Amino acid sequence: MLLTALSLIFPVVMVLAMVSDFRHFEIPNGLSLVLLSAYPLAAIIGGLPWQTILWAFALGALVLIVMMIAFVFGVMGGGDCKLLAAAVLWTGTEQLLEFLLITSIAGGILSLSLLLFLRYPLPAVLSGMPTMQRMHAGEKNVPYAVAIAAAGLMVYPHLPMLDS
């Protein structure tokens, strides 16, 4: 019961990050911190060995470093980097490649959709929405948490702690 409750933290945070990034182009640091702090307890209760937990943190740190390099070059936002690294903790090595591949594909679809969205006039039905106005204004912001969350929700049923 406790493991089920703890494991629900992951999809809830993914959805909250997606909504926040889409609406405000910002991912609250607290969401990544929730993933970071809840993971060890969920992993221990899920029966993962301590070596697996340590490897997950090492992998998360590696992803954070790589993503921060992308941030320096303006490819990713800081919140996206932190969310992706925190999510990698939960996916573990078992689901890492699938998670990153789905994130990349979803991010590509999202970016292409935004480019297509910018080619046409903003529909009247969307003109009253500040988020849509901001996106249509051509700002370089891409709510990449949408792609990260989509991938996270797809791999969620196969999280290592739920399989053990």
N, C-alpha and C positions, 0 to 999 in steps of 0.2 A: 504494500500500500504506500509506504513512504517512498519507495523507488519510483512508483508511478507518479506521485505528486512531484518529486524532484525532476523527473524526466520531462514533465510538462513545461518546466521552465524554459527549455530550449525552444520549442515551437512558439510559445507565447512571446518570448523576446524577439524571435525572428519576425513575427507579425508586427509587433510594436515598432521595431526598427524600420521595417518596410513602410509602414504608414507614416512614421515621423519623417523619414527621408523623402518620401513622395510629397508630403504636404509642406515641409519646411526646409528641405535640402540640408537636413542636419540629423545626426544620430546622437542622441544623448549618451555621454560617457557612461552613465549609470547602467545602461543596457549591457554594454560590454563587460562592465564590472560584475554585474549579476551572473553572466555566463562564467566569467573567470572564477568567481568565488563559490558558485554552486557546484561547479564541475567536480572538485575533489570529493565532496560528500556524496554526490550522486554516483561517482565511479566506485567509491569504497562500498557503498550500500549495494551497488550493482555487482559486486564481487570481482571487480577488475584487480589484478595484481598490482603492487606498487610500482613495478618496473613499467608496466603499461601506462600508468598515470604519469610517471616521470617522462616517458617518451612523448606522451601527449603534450606536456608542457614544453619540452624541447622543440617539438614540431611547431607548436604555436609560436614560440619565440622566433624560430626560423622564418615562418610565414610573416610575422610582424616585421622583421628586418627587411625582407624582400619587398613587402608592401610599402614600408616607409621610404625605401629607395624610389618606388613608383610615385609616392607622394611628393618627394623632393622634385621630381621631374614633371609634376603636375598631371600625372596620369590618374591618380586615385585621390579621393578625399581622405583626410585623417580619420574620420569616423568609420569610413569603409574599411580602412586598414585594421583598425582595432576590432571591429565587428568580425571581420574575416578571420583574424588570428584567434579570437575567442571562440568562434564557431569550430575552428579546426581542433580545438581541445576535445570537443564533444564527438567529432566524427572519428577521431583516432586514425591510425594508419590504415585500418581496414576499409574505411569509406573515403579516405582523403582524395584519391584520384577521381573517384566518381563525383565527389562534392565539388572539387575545383573545376572539373570538366563541365558539369552542369552550370556552375556559376559563370564560367566563360561563355558558354552557349547562350544562357539567359541574358548575360550582359551584352552580347553581340546583338541579340534580337531587340533588346531594350534600346540600344544605341541606334540601330537601324530604324526602329519605330520612331524615335525622336527626330531623326533626320527627315523622315517622311512627313512627320507632323509639322516640321518647320517649313516644308515646301509649299504648303497650302495655307490659305487664310484661316484664322482661328474661327471655328464654328460658333455661331451666336449662342448656342446652348452652353458652351464652355467659357464664353467671354466674361462671365461674372465670377469665375473661380480664380482667385489670386495665383494659385499654383499653376494653372494652365496658362495664365497670362505671362507669368514669369518664365515658364518653359518656352512658350512661343516667342518670347522676346529675344531668344537666341543666346541666352546665357549658357556658358559652357558646363553648367551643372548637369550631371546625370545621376539620378537617384539610384546608385548602384546597389544600395541595400535591398532593392526590389529583387535583383538577380541573386544576391547572396541568400536572402530569405527563401526565395523559390527553391534554390538548391538545398538549403538546410531542411526545408519541409519535405523535400523529396527523399532525402537520405535519413530523415528522422526515424522511420520504422526500423532501420538497420543500425542504429547507434550501438556501439560495442556493449555498453552497459545493459541494453535491453536484450541483447542476444545471449548474454551469459546466464 
